[in-house]
Amino acid sequence: MPIPLPSALVDHHAIDLERKYSDGWGLTVNDVATAPSGEFYALYNVYRHTDGATDDEVDPAKAPFGYSLVTRYAPDGTLLATAVSGQSEDVDQDTVFGGSTTGLGEDLWWAKGLCVLPDGTLAATGPEDHTHLITADLTAVTAHHGIPDSGRDDGVRDPFAAWISTTPAGRLLCTTGEYGVHDYGNLLDNIVAITDQPLTPASQPTLRALASLVAEPALHTDGDLRSDVLFDGKPVGMDHRPRPSLIEYLAEAEQTGRQWDWDGASLGRPAVVREDLFVVPVYGRTYRGGSRGQRFAFVLVDDKAECVGRLGGMDPHRDSPFTGFCFEIAADSAHERIYHLNRYGLFAWTATGFRAQRLDLEDQRYKPLTHFTLVDCTPAGELVLAHRTQHLLLRIPCPADLSDLGEVVENALRSYAKERATLKRQWQPTNWHWIDSTAPVHRL
């Protein structure tokens, strides 16, 4: 399925599709979500930095721009609509494709996550627990939860979550941020939590904390406590949170007791393995000179706030996700399987943490996977991959028997090449940019 650019947007800004991304523009796929009906949604960004343009440039053909886009697909991949949202009010951008005050973010890179809630509403989420609710037909933003630009000091603070995923029964698995993680003064993801009530435009559910990355974030005050994030019935904060923390658990599991080995670690997006079991990625500090060989782990956490294991069978150097920063993980709750794709392999585990498969990407049969990012696993049991340069989505059925994974992936990659050739004849893309003039464009 192509990731489209609306022709009206391309024409309005006179985008040079032949121009290299290194020259100051780009298209990035952030996330994919699937509705219970089988419809797909893709969240992505397009931006341009224009050399020589001043802050008061009004000609859209010359001015810099940035947009968040959400595209809706029918179950068979047919494009149904695209919503376009302008970036922040701090950028002097024309509002033809969405006003900044009703857009999806504080800056170009704000919206990172997408989830279809049980009632069909879309939730677009991002750093500092900003959450926007969007109608299923992409025509309107119905609610926003977030923190004002002034942060913790001024304004009305109404955050919800940085990431959201749904369980088979319709509960919401979320991550939320806290101040003082690793002594930083801004809000960083630190808590994994679950809800028992729905998130709607009219109501925000309570989150029950299941795990904490850092045990005691510094700089906490009573003013930082959130009445909607609870552990044992009380707001999470200071030293009140699930223990051991994920870092404490990993230090003990490695039999080193050295928590400083995980200094600067980050919390990844959790995935739902089954209704009562989740997998939480934890990644060590990244370095400018390269981080291959740095610590990482995928921790299994249950809905009773217990760390019950971790995914095994990965070598910190040979299988490092830090090459290319491939930190995504997906879970097939229909078969209780867990998947991870990085530049070295496609990995698959059972719900107990046993590594059942590793497809080596040095193998020519699977080497094309090095160009893909793992973005989702559908409720029907399909892995969804996004090609980083060809801007296409590939769906791969998850086998019930993981011994069949290699054959299934090989067949899917063959089909990808054939279907891509068909799409090229139909769409006539320019430099792998797919321009659509048929689906409705909604300005948020």
C-alpha positions, -999 to +999 in steps of 0.1 A: +000+000+000+015+034-010+021+062+015+006+090-005+013+127-009-019+146-018-014+163-052-030+195-038-002+197-012+025+190-037+012+216-061+006+242-034+042+241-022+057+233-056+076+203-041+105+191-062+100+153-059+134+147-076+152+167-049+173+146-025+163+144+011+198+156+021+189+189+004+164+197+031+131+179+028+117+145+036+089+120+042+089+098+073+065+071+083+059+070+120+032+045+127+004+023+114-028+012+132-057-012+122-093-008+130-116-037+141-133-033+107-100-041+090-094-006+078-058+007+080-044+041+091-009+054+085+007+084+103+036+102+086+053+135+083+065+156+053+086+187+057+109+211+039+136+235+050+142+261+023+177+277+020+176+315+020+139+317+031+132+343+058+107+339+086+082+361+068+083+343+035+047+340+023+051+324-011+042+287-004+065+276-033+095+290-014+085+289+023+095+260+046+067+238+058+059+208+079+028+186+082+015+156+100-006+134+077-029+105+084-042+083+056-071+059+058-072+027+037-099+001+031-091-035+041-080-042+005-056-013+005-077+012-014-071+048-003-102+063+013-090+097+026-060+117+040-060+143+068-034+170+068-025+190+099-002+220+101+027+222+125+030+244+155+020+280+159+057+289+164+062+283+127+050+311+103+034+286+079+003+293+058-029+276+070-042+263+037-036+227+049-046+230+085-042+257+112-015+254+137-038+258+167-058+228+158-030+207+144-014+175+157+016+189+175+039+213+191+064+209+163+069+189+131+080+157+148+053+157+175+028+129+166+047+096+167+021+070+177-013+060+163-039+037+178-075+028+169-096+028+200-123+001+204-151+025+193-132+033+160-118+067+171-082+074+163-057+084+190-026+102+178+001+104+206+035+118+212+061+130+236+051+146+269+019+126+269+001+146+242-030+128+229-053+139+201-086+121+193-096+121+156-128+108+141-126+076+121-134+094+089-105+118+095-127+149+094-122+164+128-101+165+160-126+159+189-103+162+219-068+170+230-049+161+262-015+177+268+008+201+285+011+238+275+044+251+262+052+265+296+055+229+309+052+222+346+050+258+357+020+275+341-012+267+323-036+239+325-019+205+325-041+177+310-018+150+297-028+114+289-002+091+272+028+091+249+020+056+234-013+037+233-021+001+223-053-019+227-057-053+243-080-080+228-106-070+254-104-033+246-082-021+275-055+005+267-018-002+273-001+031+277+032+048+286+033+081+305+061+105+314+076+118+346+099+147+354+134+140+367+141+107+349+179+105+348+179+140+364+164+156+334+139+185+340+116+176+311+089+149+309+103+115+297+085+082+293+089+063+326+056+045+334+038+016+317+001+015+327-032+000+317-068+014+317-100-004+326-123+023+312-125+038+277-109+070+265-135+092+248-138+129+239-159+133+271-139+112+295-103+104+304-098+070+322-076+063+352-043+045+344-031+017+366+007+016+367+023-018+359+060-009+356+085+019+361+117+024+342+135+044+369+127+037+405+130+072+420+132+100+394+149+131+409+133+166+412+098+153+419+074+175+438+038+170+449+028+193+421+040+167+396+016+140+408-011+130+384-045+120+398-051+097+368-019+076+371-022+054+401-004+025+418-021+007+447-048+033+446-024+063+451-008+087+425+025+076+411+054+099+422+085+102+442+093+067+456+057+054+451+056+032+420+059-005+410+090-021+424+114-034+414+118-009+386+126-023+351+163-012+356+164-028+391+149-060+376+174-061+348+204-055+370+193-084+393+185-107+363+220-100+349+234-109+383+255-078+384+235-056+407+250-026+388+221-004+380+245+023+366+250-001+336+215+012+325+222+049+332+205+069+305+182+040+294+150+047+275+116+031+276+103+019+242+067+013+231+052-017+249+033-044+229+003-066+239+012-103+238-022-113+253-048-098+276-027-102+307+009-101+293+029-073+277+065-069+264+083-037+273+115-026+254+143-010+274+173+005+256+206+017+270+221+052+264+229+060+228+263+076+219+273+098+189+302+075+181+280+044+178+261+023+203+264-012+189+269-036+218+251-014+243+226-030+266+190-036+256+162-059+268+126-068+261+109-074+295+077-094+300+053-077+324+019-090+335-012-071+344-005-077+381+025-053+378+050-082+380+081-086+358+078-123+348+108-127+324+125-113+293+130-123+257+161-144+252+184-154+224+198-121+213+235-111+213+242-075+224+266-070+194+257-094+167+219-086+170+221-050+181+191-029+175+212+003+178+224+000+142+199+021+124+180+026+157+155-002+151+138-002+184+103-014+174+087-045+186+053-060+177+032-087+192+007-111+175-019-115+203-039-139+181-010-165+183+008-151+214+040-144+194+064-115+196+085-101+167+114-077+163+131-066+131+165-048+130+193-046+104+206-081+113+176-103+116+139-109+120+133-124+155+103-143+168+095-154+203+068-174+221+050-158+251+074-175+275+103-155+260+118-184+241+134-173+208+119-196+182+132-180+151+160-157+138+160-150+101+195-138+092+193-108+069+227-117+055+208-145+037+198-132+003+163-145+007+157-121+035+181-093+028+154-069+014+141-067+050+170-044+058+151-017+040+119-021+061+108-009+096+084-030+117+055-008+125+026-029+136+009-063+140-028-064+132-055-080+153-059-105+125-022-116+128-003-097+101+030-080+105+030-046+089+064-033+076+071+001+060+098+005+033+120+035+044+128+048+009+100+034-014+072+046+010+052+014+007+035-008+034+039-046+033+016-069+052+030-104+061+007-131+076+020-144+109+023-182+108+008-203+136+039-224+135+070-202+138+090-229+119+072-217+088+083-180+093+111-182+068+090-195+040+062-170+047+086-141+046+103-153+015+069-156-003+059-121+009+090-105-004+084-121-038+049-108-038+061-074-028+083-071-059+054-081-081+028-059-065+053-030-065+057-033-103+020-032-107+017-001-085+044+017-105+025+012-137-007+025-120+007+054-101+038+064-121+056+076-089+084+102-091+115+091-071+093+066-051+068+094-041+032+083-047+010+113-056-027+109-050-054+131-065-085+109-060-090+105-022-106+133-002-082+156+017-094+168+051-077+199+067-075+194+105 
